[in-house]
Amino acid sequence: MTDSKPWYASKTIWGIVLAAVVALAGMFNIQPVQDTPEWLRLALQLLGLIVATYGRLATKTTIR
């Protein structure tokens, strides 16, 4: 891994950010749309975790 990329180009970082934002929104009962279904919040959290895991396993560069 000799190449590097900026932090905002990292799938791992964006997956973690998505999962964290959705989790915090649920914790503080913040709903972007009135009566957002619980399954949608959980699906978005899961998507964030999947993107983060994929990004970590598929990486070929470091973050600068």
mmCIF file as Biopython writes it, N, C-alpha, C and O atoms, coordinates in Angstrom:
data_model
#
loop_
_atom_site.group_PDB
_atom_site.id
_atom_site.type_symbol
_atom_site.label_atom_id
_atom_site.label_alt_id
_atom_site.label_comp_id
_atom_site.label_asym_id
_atom_site.label_entity_id
_atom_site.label_seq_id
_atom_site.pdbx_PDB_ins_code
_atom_site.Cartn_x
_atom_site.Cartn_y
_atom_site.Cartn_z
_atom_site.occupancy
_atom_site.B_iso_or_equiv
_atom_site.auth_seq_id
_atom_site.auth_asym_id
_atom_site.pdbx_PDB_model_num
ATOM 1   N N  . MET A ? 1  ? 0.827   -1.189 0.000  1.0 0.0 1  A 1 
ATOM 2   C CA . MET A ? 1  ? 0.000   0.000  0.000  1.0 0.0 1  A 1 
ATOM 3   C C  . MET A ? 1  ? 0.871   1.252  0.000  1.0 0.0 1  A 1 
ATOM 4   O O  . MET A ? 1  ? 1.142   1.832  1.051  1.0 0.0 1  A 1 
ATOM 5   N N  . THR A ? 2  ? 1.290   1.646  -1.147 1.0 0.0 2  A 1 
ATOM 6   C CA . THR A ? 2  ? 2.126   2.839  -1.225 1.0 0.0 2  A 1 
ATOM 7   C C  . THR A ? 2  ? 1.321   4.078  -1.590 1.0 0.0 2  A 1 
ATOM 8   O O  . THR A ? 2  ? 1.740   5.195  -1.283 1.0 0.0 2  A 1 
ATOM 9   N N  . ASP A ? 3  ? 0.185   3.904  -2.232 1.0 0.0 3  A 1 
ATOM 10  C CA . ASP A ? 3  ? -0.651  5.044  -2.604 1.0 0.0 3  A 1 
ATOM 11  C C  . ASP A ? 3  ? -1.454  5.512  -1.400 1.0 0.0 3  A 1 
ATOM 12  O O  . ASP A ? 3  ? -1.710  4.743  -0.473 1.0 0.0 3  A 1 
ATOM 13  N N  . SER A ? 4  ? -1.847  6.778  -1.424 1.0 0.0 4  A 1 
ATOM 14  C CA . SER A ? 4  ? -2.714  7.274  -0.356 1.0 0.0 4  A 1 
ATOM 15  C C  . SER A ? 4  ? -3.815  8.121  -0.981 1.0 0.0 4  A 1 
ATOM 16  O O  . SER A ? 4  ? -3.696  8.593  -2.112 1.0 0.0 4  A 1 
ATOM 17  N N  . LYS A ? 5  ? -4.881  8.298  -0.223 1.0 0.0 5  A 1 
ATOM 18  C CA . LYS A ? 5  ? -6.021  9.085  -0.691 1.0 0.0 5  A 1 
ATOM 19  C C  . LYS A ? 5  ? -6.512  9.936  0.468  1.0 0.0 5  A 1 
ATOM 20  O O  . LYS A ? 5  ? -6.223  9.630  1.624  1.0 0.0 5  A 1 
ATOM 21  N N  . PRO A ? 6  ? -7.258  11.012 0.171  1.0 0.0 6  A 1 
ATOM 22  C CA . PRO A ? 6  ? -7.804  11.839 1.246  1.0 0.0 6  A 1 
ATOM 23  C C  . PRO A ? 6  ? -8.886  11.073 2.010  1.0 0.0 6  A 1 
ATOM 24  O O  . PRO A ? 6  ? -9.494  10.147 1.471  1.0 0.0 6  A 1 
ATOM 25  N N  . TRP A ? 7  ? -9.120  11.456 3.243  1.0 0.0 7  A 1 
ATOM 26  C CA . TRP A ? 7  ? -10.066 10.735 4.105  1.0 0.0 7  A 1 
ATOM 27  C C  . TRP A ? 7  ? -11.472 10.691 3.511  1.0 0.0 7  A 1 
ATOM 28  O O  . TRP A ? 7  ? -12.185 9.704  3.691  1.0 0.0 7  A 1 
ATOM 29  N N  . TYR A ? 8  ? -11.880 11.742 2.810  1.0 0.0 8  A 1 
ATOM 30  C CA . TYR A ? 8  ? -13.245 11.794 2.287  1.0 0.0 8  A 1 
ATOM 31  C C  . TYR A ? 8  ? -13.462 10.883 1.073  1.0 0.0 8  A 1 
ATOM 32  O O  . TYR A ? 8  ? -14.589 10.764 0.592  1.0 0.0 8  A 1 
ATOM 33  N N  . ALA A ? 9  ? -12.418 10.249 0.579  1.0 0.0 9  A 1 
ATOM 34  C CA . ALA A ? 9  ? -12.543 9.297  -0.519 1.0 0.0 9  A 1 
ATOM 35  C C  . ALA A ? 9  ? -12.616 7.856  -0.006 1.0 0.0 9  A 1 
ATOM 36  O O  . ALA A ? 9  ? -12.589 6.914  -0.798 1.0 0.0 9  A 1 
ATOM 37  N N  . SER A ? 10 ? -12.708 7.685  1.300  1.0 0.0 10 A 1 
ATOM 38  C CA . SER A ? 10 ? -12.700 6.361  1.910  1.0 0.0 10 A 1 
ATOM 39  C C  . SER A ? 10 ? -14.116 5.815  2.111  1.0 0.0 10 A 1 
ATOM 40  O O  . SER A ? 10 ? -14.946 6.445  2.767  1.0 0.0 10 A 1 
ATOM 41  N N  . LYS A ? 11 ? -14.381 4.636  1.538  1.0 0.0 11 A 1 
ATOM 42  C CA . LYS A ? 11 ? -15.678 3.972  1.746  1.0 0.0 11 A 1 
ATOM 43  C C  . LYS A ? 11 ? -15.853 3.602  3.218  1.0 0.0 11 A 1 
ATOM 44  O O  . LYS A ? 11 ? -16.962 3.659  3.750  1.0 0.0 11 A 1 
ATOM 45  N N  . THR A ? 12 ? -14.771 3.228  3.864  1.0 0.0 12 A 1 
ATOM 46  C CA . THR A ? 12 ? -14.839 2.867  5.283  1.0 0.0 12 A 1 
ATOM 47  C C  . THR A ? 12 ? -15.322 4.044  6.122  1.0 0.0 12 A 1 
ATOM 48  O O  . THR A ? 12 ? -16.199 3.886  6.971  1.0 0.0 12 A 1 
ATOM 49  N N  . ILE A ? 13 ? -14.757 5.214  5.888  1.0 0.0 13 A 1 
ATOM 50  C CA . ILE A ? 13 ? -15.151 6.401  6.648  1.0 0.0 13 A 1 
ATOM 51  C C  . ILE A ? 13 ? -16.618 6.734  6.393  1.0 0.0 13 A 1 
ATOM 52  O O  . ILE A ? 13 ? -17.361 6.997  7.339  1.0 0.0 13 A 1 
ATOM 53  N N  . TRP A ? 14 ? -17.047 6.726  5.128  1.0 0.0 14 A 1 
ATOM 54  C CA . TRP A ? 14 ? -18.439 7.076  4.808  1.0 0.0 14 A 1 
ATOM 55  C C  . TRP A ? 14 ? -19.418 6.050  5.373  1.0 0.0 14 A 1 
ATOM 56  O O  . TRP A ? 14 ? -20.509 6.421  5.804  1.0 0.0 14 A 1 
ATOM 57  N N  . GLY A ? 15 ? -19.052 4.780  5.378  1.0 0.0 15 A 1 
ATOM 58  C CA . GLY A ? 15 ? -19.917 3.765  5.985  1.0 0.0 15 A 1 
ATOM 59  C C  . GLY A ? 15 ? -20.072 3.981  7.477  1.0 0.0 15 A 1 
ATOM 60  O O  . GLY A ? 15 ? -21.172 3.854  8.016  1.0 0.0 15 A 1 
ATOM 61  N N  . ILE A ? 16 ? -18.967 4.310  8.152  1.0 0.0 16 A 1 
ATOM 62  C CA . ILE A ? 16 ? -19.008 4.585  9.586  1.0 0.0 16 A 1 
ATOM 63  C C  . ILE A ? 16 ? -19.840 5.839  9.867  1.0 0.0 16 A 1 
ATOM 64  O O  . ILE A ? 16 ? -20.629 5.866  10.812 1.0 0.0 16 A 1 
ATOM 65  N N  . VAL A ? 17 ? -19.662 6.869  9.049  1.0 0.0 17 A 1 
ATOM 66  C CA . VAL A ? 17 ? -20.428 8.111  9.234  1.0 0.0 17 A 1 
ATOM 67  C C  . VAL A ? 17 ? -21.924 7.838  9.066  1.0 0.0 17 A 1 
ATOM 68  O O  . VAL A ? 17 ? -22.729 8.296  9.878  1.0 0.0 17 A 1 
ATOM 69  N N  . LEU A ? 18 ? -22.302 7.101  8.026  1.0 0.0 18 A 1 
ATOM 70  C CA . LEU A ? 18 ? -23.723 6.785  7.807  1.0 0.0 18 A 1 
ATOM 71  C C  . LEU A ? 18 ? -24.305 6.027  8.994  1.0 0.0 18 A 1 
ATOM 72  O O  . LEU A ? 18 ? -25.361 6.395  9.508  1.0 0.0 18 A 1 
ATOM 73  N N  . ALA A ? 19 ? -23.629 4.981  9.428  1.0 0.0 19 A 1 
ATOM 74  C CA . ALA A ? 19 ? -24.125 4.182  10.548 1.0 0.0 19 A 1 
ATOM 75  C C  . ALA A ? 19 ? -24.227 5.021  11.823 1.0 0.0 19 A 1 
ATOM 76  O O  . ALA A ? 19 ? -25.198 4.896  12.569 1.0 0.0 19 A 1 
ATOM 77  N N  . ALA A ? 20 ? -23.239 5.867  12.075 1.0 0.0 20 A 1 
ATOM 78  C CA . ALA A ? 20 ? -23.244 6.688  13.286 1.0 0.0 20 A 1 
ATOM 79  C C  . ALA A ? 20 ? -24.344 7.736  13.257 1.0 0.0 20 A 1 
ATOM 80  O O  . ALA A ? 20 ? -25.024 7.943  14.262 1.0 0.0 20 A 1 
ATOM 81  N N  . VAL A ? 21 ? -24.529 8.399  12.125 1.0 0.0 21 A 1 
ATOM 82  C CA . VAL A ? 21 ? -25.567 9.435  12.022 1.0 0.0 21 A 1 
ATOM 83  C C  . VAL A ? 21 ? -26.951 8.825  12.218 1.0 0.0 21 A 1 
ATOM 84  O O  . VAL A ? 21 ? -27.779 9.383  12.939 1.0 0.0 21 A 1 
ATOM 85  N N  . VAL A ? 22 ? -27.202 7.695  11.586 1.0 0.0 22 A 1 
ATOM 86  C CA . VAL A ? 22 ? -28.506 7.045  11.725 1.0 0.0 22 A 1 
ATOM 87  C C  . VAL A ? 22 ? -28.722 6.575  13.160 1.0 0.0 22 A 1 
ATOM 88  O O  . VAL A ? 22 ? -29.819 6.718  13.700 1.0 0.0 22 A 1 
ATOM 89  N N  . ALA A ? 23 ? -27.685 6.017  13.780 1.0 0.0 23 A 1 
ATOM 90  C CA . ALA A ? 23 ? -27.801 5.557  15.166 1.0 0.0 23 A 1 
ATOM 91  C C  . ALA A ? 23 ? -28.073 6.726  16.112 1.0 0.0 23 A 1 
ATOM 92  O O  . ALA A ? 23 ? -28.927 6.629  16.993 1.0 0.0 23 A 1 
ATOM 93  N N  . LEU A ? 24 ? -27.353 7.822  15.932 1.0 0.0 24 A 1 
ATOM 94  C CA . LEU A ? 24 ? -27.559 8.994  16.789 1.0 0.0 24 A 1 
ATOM 95  C C  . LEU A ? 24 ? -28.932 9.619  16.569 1.0 0.0 24 A 1 
ATOM 96  O O  . LEU A ? 24 ? -29.569 10.068 17.522 1.0 0.0 24 A 1 
ATOM 97  N N  . ALA A ? 25 ? -29.387 9.651  15.337 1.0 0.0 25 A 1 
ATOM 98  C CA . ALA A ? 25 ? -30.719 10.189 15.054 1.0 0.0 25 A 1 
ATOM 99  C C  . ALA A ? 25 ? -31.787 9.347  15.755 1.0 0.0 25 A 1 
ATOM 100 O O  . ALA A ? 25 ? -32.751 9.889  16.295 1.0 0.0 25 A 1 
ATOM 101 N N  . GLY A ? 26 ? -31.618 8.039  15.745 1.0 0.0 26 A 1 
ATOM 102 C CA . GLY A ? 26 ? -32.558 7.169  16.443 1.0 0.0 26 A 1 
ATOM 103 C C  . GLY A ? 26 ? -32.490 7.341  17.948 1.0 0.0 26 A 1 
ATOM 104 O O  . GLY A ? 26 ? -33.510 7.292  18.635 1.0 0.0 26 A 1 
ATOM 105 N N  . MET A ? 27 ? -31.288 7.542  18.454 1.0 0.0 27 A 1 
ATOM 106 C CA . MET A ? 27 ? -31.105 7.716  19.889 1.0 0.0 27 A 1 
ATOM 107 C C  . MET A ? 27 ? -31.793 8.982  20.398 1.0 0.0 27 A 1 
ATOM 108 O O  . MET A ? 27 ? -32.366 8.991  21.487 1.0 0.0 27 A 1 
ATOM 109 N N  . PHE A ? 28 ? -31.731 10.044 19.603 1.0 0.0 28 A 1 
ATOM 110 C CA . PHE A ? 28 ? -32.337 11.310 20.001 1.0 0.0 28 A 1 
ATOM 111 C C  . PHE A ? 28 ? -33.718 11.532 19.381 1.0 0.0 28 A 1 
ATOM 112 O O  . PHE A ? 28 ? -34.281 12.624 19.459 1.0 0.0 28 A 1 
ATOM 113 N N  . ASN A ? 29 ? -34.251 10.472 18.764 1.0 0.0 29 A 1 
ATOM 114 C CA . ASN A ? 29 ? -35.590 10.486 18.165 1.0 0.0 29 A 1 
ATOM 115 C C  . ASN A ? 29 ? -35.741 11.603 17.130 1.0 0.0 29 A 1 
ATOM 116 O O  . ASN A ? 29 ? -36.765 12.285 17.090 1.0 0.0 29 A 1 
ATOM 117 N N  . ILE A ? 30 ? -34.722 11.785 16.298 1.0 0.0 30 A 1 
ATOM 118 C CA . ILE A ? 30 ? -34.760 12.760 15.210 1.0 0.0 30 A 1 
ATOM 119 C C  . ILE A ? 30 ? -35.213 12.016 13.955 1.0 0.0 30 A 1 
ATOM 120 O O  . ILE A ? 30 ? -34.586 11.039 13.546 1.0 0.0 30 A 1 
ATOM 121 N N  . GLN A ? 31 ? -36.295 12.479 13.354 1.0 0.0 31 A 1 
ATOM 122 C CA . GLN A ? 31 ? -36.828 11.832 12.161 1.0 0.0 31 A 1 
ATOM 123 C C  . GLN A ? 31 ? -36.854 12.832 11.011 1.0 0.0 31 A 1 
ATOM 124 O O  . GLN A ? 31 ? -37.547 13.846 11.093 1.0 0.0 31 A 1 
ATOM 125 N N  . PRO A ? 32 ? -36.096 12.557 9.923  1.0 0.0 32 A 1 
ATOM 126 C CA . PRO A ? 32 ? -36.084 13.483 8.801  1.0 0.0 32 A 1 
ATOM 127 C C  . PRO A ? 32 ? -37.450 13.573 8.113  1.0 0.0 32 A 1 
ATOM 128 O O  . PRO A ? 32 ? -37.802 14.611 7.552  1.0 0.0 32 A 1 
ATOM 129 N N  . VAL A ? 33 ? -38.198 12.500 8.162  1.0 0.0 33 A 1 
ATOM 130 C CA . VAL A ? 33 ? -39.556 12.464 7.615  1.0 0.0 33 A 1 
ATOM 131 C C  . VAL A ? 33 ? -40.467 12.006 8.741  1.0 0.0 33 A 1 
ATOM 132 O O  . VAL A ? 33 ? -40.121 11.089 9.485  1.0 0.0 33 A 1 
ATOM 133 N N  . GLN A ? 34 ? -41.621 12.631 8.874  1.0 0.0 34 A 1 
ATOM 134 C CA . GLN A ? 34 ? -42.527 12.258 9.961  1.0 0.0 34 A 1 
ATOM 135 C C  . GLN A ? 34 ? -42.892 10.777 9.864  1.0 0.0 34 A 1 
ATOM 136 O O  . GLN A ? 34 ? -43.182 10.265 8.783  1.0 0.0 34 A 1 
ATOM 137 N N  . ASP A ? 35 ? -42.871 10.117 10.987 1.0 0.0 35 A 1 
ATOM 138 C CA . ASP A ? 35 ? -43.200 8.690  11.097 1.0 0.0 35 A 1 
ATOM 139 C C  . ASP A ? 35 ? -42.308 7.806  10.229 1.0 0.0 35 A 1 
ATOM 140 O O  . ASP A ? 35 ? -42.796 6.926  9.520  1.0 0.0 35 A 1 
ATOM 141 N N  . THR A ? 36 ? -41.010 8.046  10.289 1.0 0.0 36 A 1 
ATOM 142 C CA . THR A ? 36 ? -40.051 7.190  9.591  1.0 0.0 36 A 1 
ATOM 143 C C  . THR A ? 36 ? -40.125 5.794  10.198 1.0 0.0 36 A 1 
ATOM 144 O O  . THR A ? 36 ? -39.998 5.644  11.413 1.0 0.0 36 A 1 
ATOM 145 N N  . PRO A ? 37 ? -40.330 4.763  9.366  1.0 0.0 37 A 1 
ATOM 146 C CA . PRO A ? 37 ? -40.437 3.412  9.920  1.0 0.0 37 A 1 
ATOM 147 C C  . PRO A ? 37 ? -39.122 2.945  10.561 1.0 0.0 37 A 1 
ATOM 148 O O  . PRO A ? 37 ? -38.032 3.272  10.091 1.0 0.0 37 A 1 
ATOM 149 N N  . GLU A ? 38 ? -39.252 2.194  11.614 1.0 0.0 38 A 1 
ATOM 150 C CA . GLU A ? 38 ? -38.087 1.668  12.338 1.0 0.0 38 A 1 
ATOM 151 C C  . GLU A ? 38 ? -37.230 0.780  11.437 1.0 0.0 38 A 1 
ATOM 152 O O  . GLU A ? 38 ? -36.003 0.800  11.531 1.0 0.0 38 A 1 
ATOM 153 N N  . TRP A ? 39 ? -37.873 0.003  10.566 1.0 0.0 39 A 1 
ATOM 154 C CA . TRP A ? 39 ? -37.127 -0.897 9.693  1.0 0.0 39 A 1 
ATOM 155 C C  . TRP A ? 39 ? -36.202 -0.116 8.751  1.0 0.0 39 A 1 
ATOM 156 O O  . TRP A ? 39 ? -35.120 -0.588 8.403  1.0 0.0 39 A 1 
ATOM 157 N N  . LEU A ? 40 ? -36.638 1.082  8.342  1.0 0.0 40 A 1 
ATOM 158 C CA . LEU A ? 40 ? -35.814 1.888  7.446  1.0 0.0 40 A 1 
ATOM 159 C C  . LEU A ? 40 ? -34.560 2.387  8.167  1.0 0.0 40 A 1 
ATOM 160 O O  . LEU A ? 40 ? -33.466 2.375  7.604  1.0 0.0 40 A 1 
ATOM 161 N N  . ARG A ? 41 ? -34.728 2.825  9.410  1.0 0.0 41 A 1 
ATOM 162 C CA . ARG A ? 41 ? -33.580 3.270  10.194 1.0 0.0 41 A 1 
ATOM 163 C C  . ARG A ? 41 ? -32.583 2.131  10.390 1.0 0.0 41 A 1 
ATOM 164 O O  . ARG A ? 41 ? -31.375 2.327  10.254 1.0 0.0 41 A 1 
ATOM 165 N N  . LEU A ? 42 ? -33.088 0.949  10.707 1.0 0.0 42 A 1 
ATOM 166 C CA . LEU A ? 42 ? -32.198 -0.197 10.910 1.0 0.0 42 A 1 
ATOM 167 C C  . LEU A ? 42 ? -31.536 -0.630 9.605  1.0 0.0 42 A 1 
ATOM 168 O O  . LEU A ? 42 ? -30.375 -1.040 9.603  1.0 0.0 42 A 1 
ATOM 169 N N  . ALA A ? 43 ? -32.268 -0.541 8.499  1.0 0.0 43 A 1 
ATOM 170 C CA . ALA A ? 43 ? -31.698 -0.908 7.195  1.0 0.0 43 A 1 
ATOM 171 C C  . ALA A ? 43 ? -30.573 0.055  6.809  1.0 0.0 43 A 1 
ATOM 172 O O  . ALA A ? 43 ? -29.557 -0.370 6.261  1.0 0.0 43 A 1 
ATOM 173 N N  . LEU A ? 44 ? -30.747 1.345  7.091  1.0 0.0 44 A 1 
ATOM 174 C CA . LEU A ? 44 ? -29.703 2.323  6.787  1.0 0.0 44 A 1 
ATOM 175 C C  . LEU A ? 44 ? -28.470 2.111  7.662  1.0 0.0 44 A 1 
ATOM 176 O O  . LEU A ? 44 ? -27.340 2.272  7.202  1.0 0.0 44 A 1 
ATOM 177 N N  . GLN A ? 45 ? -28.692 1.752  8.912  1.0 0.0 45 A 1 
ATOM 178 C CA . GLN A ? 45 ? -27.564 1.440  9.798  1.0 0.0 45 A 1 
ATOM 179 C C  . GLN A ? 45 ? -26.800 0.233  9.272  1.0 0.0 45 A 1 
ATOM 180 O O  . GLN A ? 45 ? -25.570 0.237  9.223  1.0 0.0 45 A 1 
ATOM 181 N N  . LEU A ? 46 ? -27.537 -0.797 8.883  1.0 0.0 46 A 1 
ATOM 182 C CA . LEU A ? 46 ? -26.907 -1.999 8.344  1.0 0.0 46 A 1 
ATOM 183 C C  . LEU A ? 46 ? -26.152 -1.684 7.063  1.0 0.0 46 A 1 
ATOM 184 O O  . LEU A ? 46 ? -25.051 -2.193 6.853  1.0 0.0 46 A 1 
ATOM 185 N N  . LEU A ? 47 ? -26.727 -0.853 6.204  1.0 0.0 47 A 1 
ATOM 186 C CA . LEU A ? 47 ? -26.053 -0.456 4.972  1.0 0.0 47 A 1 
ATOM 187 C C  . LEU A ? 47 ? -24.730 0.244  5.283  1.0 0.0 47 A 1 
ATOM 188 O O  . LEU A ? 47 ? -23.719 -0.022 4.633  1.0 0.0 47 A 1 
ATOM 189 N N  . GLY A ? 48 ? -24.733 1.124  6.259  1.0 0.0 48 A 1 
ATOM 190 C CA . GLY A ? 48 ? -23.502 1.795  6.654  1.0 0.0 48 A 1 
ATOM 191 C C  . GLY A ? 48 ? -22.443 0.817  7.117  1.0 0.0 48 A 1 
ATOM 192 O O  . GLY A ? 48 ? -21.271 0.953  6.765  1.0 0.0 48 A 1 
ATOM 193 N N  . LEU A ? 49 ? -22.845 -0.166 7.901  1.0 0.0 49 A 1 
ATOM 194 C CA . LEU A ? 49 ? -21.887 -1.170 8.377  1.0 0.0 49 A 1 
ATOM 195 C C  . LEU A ? 49 ? -21.360 -2.039 7.239  1.0 0.0 49 A 1 
ATOM 196 O O  . LEU A ? 49 ? -20.187 -2.412 7.233  1.0 0.0 49 A 1 
ATOM 197 N N  . ILE A ? 50 ? -22.219 -2.362 6.282  1.0 0.0 50 A 1 
ATOM 198 C CA . ILE A ? 50 ? -21.787 -3.157 5.131  1.0 0.0 50 A 1 
ATOM 199 C C  . ILE A ? 50 ? -20.799 -2.371 4.285  1.0 0.0 50 A 1 
ATOM 200 O O  . ILE A ? 50 ? -19.781 -2.917 3.860  1.0 0.0 50 A 1 
ATOM 201 N N  . VAL A ? 51 ? -21.084 -1.089 4.031  1.0 0.0 51 A 1 
ATOM 202 C CA . VAL A ? 51 ? -20.176 -0.250 3.249  1.0 0.0 51 A 1 
ATOM 203 C C  . VAL A ? 51 ? -18.833 -0.115 3.964  1.0 0.0 51 A 1 
ATOM 204 O O  . VAL A ? 51 ? -17.784 -0.193 3.324  1.0 0.0 51 A 1 
ATOM 205 N N  . ALA A ? 52 ? -18.853 0.085  5.270  1.0 0.0 52 A 1 
ATOM 206 C CA . ALA A ? 52 ? -17.608 0.213  6.031  1.0 0.0 52 A 1 
ATOM 207 C C  . ALA A ? 52 ? -16.790 -1.074 5.967  1.0 0.0 52 A 1 
ATOM 208 O O  . ALA A ? 52 ? -15.574 -1.028 5.781  1.0 0.0 52 A 1 
ATOM 209 N N  . THR A ? 53 ? -17.440 -2.200 6.118  1.0 0.0 53 A 1 
ATOM 210 C CA . THR A ? 53 ? -16.738 -3.485 6.061  1.0 0.0 53 A 1 
ATOM 211 C C  . THR A ? 53 ? -16.172 -3.738 4.675  1.0 0.0 53 A 1 
ATOM 212 O O  . THR A ? 53 ? -15.023 -4.155 4.532  1.0 0.0 53 A 1 
ATOM 213 N N  . TYR A ? 54 ? -16.983 -3.485 3.655  1.0 0.0 54 A 1 
ATOM 214 C CA . TYR A ? 54 ? -16.501 -3.665 2.282  1.0 0.0 54 A 1 
ATOM 215 C C  . TYR A ? 54 ? -15.310 -2.743 2.008  1.0 0.0 54 A 1 
ATOM 216 O O  . TYR A ? 54 ? -14.303 -3.166 1.441  1.0 0.0 54 A 1 
ATOM 217 N N  . GLY A ? 55 ? -15.438 -1.504 2.411  1.0 0.0 55 A 1 
ATOM 218 C CA . GLY A ? 55 ? -14.354 -0.544 2.189  1.0 0.0 55 A 1 
ATOM 219 C C  . GLY A ? 55 ? -13.066 -0.980 2.853  1.0 0.0 55 A 1 
ATOM 220 O O  . GLY A ? 55 ? -11.984 -0.825 2.287  1.0 0.0 55 A 1 
ATOM 221 N N  . ARG A ? 56 ? -13.178 -1.518 4.041  1.0 0.0 56 A 1 
ATOM 222 C CA . ARG A ? 56 ? -11.979 -1.960 4.770  1.0 0.0 56 A 1 
ATOM 223 C C  . ARG A ? 56 ? -11.348 -3.177 4.101  1.0 0.0 56 A 1 
ATOM 224 O O  . ARG A ? 56 ? -10.124 -3.255 3.992  1.0 0.0 56 A 1 
ATOM 225 N N  . LEU A ? 57 ? -12.170 -4.128 3.652  1.0 0.0 57 A 1 
ATOM 226 C CA . LEU A ? 57 ? -11.641 -5.349 3.046  1.0 0.0 57 A 1 
ATOM 227 C C  . LEU A ? 57 ? -11.093 -5.113 1.636  1.0 0.0 57 A 1 
ATOM 228 O O  . LEU A ? 57 ? -10.168 -5.802 1.207  1.0 0.0 57 A 1 
ATOM 229 N N  . ALA A ? 58 ? -11.656 -4.153 0.924  1.0 0.0 58 A 1 
ATOM 230 C CA . ALA A ? 58 ? -11.268 -3.917 -0.469 1.0 0.0 58 A 1 
ATOM 231 C C  . ALA A ? 58 ? -10.191 -2.853 -0.633 1.0 0.0 58 A 1 
ATOM 232 O O  . ALA A ? 58 ? -9.776  -2.570 -1.757 1.0 0.0 58 A 1 
ATOM 233 N N  . THR A ? 59 ? -9.734  -2.263 0.456  1.0 0.0 59 A 1 
ATOM 234 C CA . THR A ? 59 ? -8.799  -1.147 0.338  1.0 0.0 59 A 1 
ATOM 235 C C  . THR A ? 59 ? -7.444  -1.567 -0.217 1.0 0.0 59 A 1 
ATOM 236 O O  . THR A ? 59 ? -6.925  -2.645 0.074  1.0 0.0 59 A 1 
ATOM 237 N N  . LYS A ? 60 ? -6.895  -0.667 -1.029 1.0 0.0 60 A 1 
ATOM 238 C CA . LYS A ? 60 ? -5.562  -0.883 -1.580 1.0 0.0 60 A 1 
ATOM 239 C C  . LYS A ? 60 ? -4.679  0.329  -1.321 1.0 0.0 60 A 1 
ATOM 240 O O  . LYS A ? 60 ? -3.511  0.359  -1.709 1.0 0.0 60 A 1 
ATOM 241 N N  . THR A ? 61 ? -5.256  1.331  -0.658 1.0 0.0 61 A 1 
ATOM 242 C CA . THR A ? 61 ? -4.506  2.560  -0.382 1.0 0.0 61 A 1 
ATOM 243 C C  . THR A ? 61 ? -4.670  2.953  1.089  1.0 0.0 61 A 1 
ATOM 244 O O  . THR A ? 61 ? -5.573  2.483  1.781  1.0 0.0 61 A 1 
ATOM 245 N N  . THR A ? 62 ? -3.788  3.809  1.534  1.0 0.0 62 A 1 
ATOM 246 C CA . THR A ? 62 ? -3.900  4.332  2.891  1.0 0.0 62 A 1 
ATOM 247 C C  . THR A ? 62 ? -4.602  5.681  2.850  1.0 0.0 62 A 1 
ATOM 248 O O  . THR A ? 62 ? -4.751  6.286  1.788  1.0 0.0 62 A 1 
ATOM 249 N N  . ILE A ? 63 ? -5.028  6.142  4.010  1.0 0.0 63 A 1 
ATOM 250 C CA . ILE A ? 63 ? -5.676  7.451  4.132  1.0 0.0 63 A 1 
ATOM 251 C C  . ILE A ? 63 ? -4.636  8.442  4.606  1.0 0.0 63 A 1 
ATOM 252 O O  . ILE A ? 63 ? -3.856  8.160  5.516  1.0 0.0 63 A 1 
ATOM 253 N N  . ARG A ? 64 ? -4.633  9.604  3.979  1.0 0.0 64 A 1 
ATOM 254 C CA . ARG A ? 64 ? -3.718  10.651 4.460  1.0 0.0 64 A 1 
ATOM 255 C C  . ARG A ? 64 ? -4.468  11.720 5.172  1.0 0.0 64 A 1 
ATOM 256 O O  . ARG A ? 64 ? -3.867  12.684 5.646  1.0 0.0 64 A 1 
#
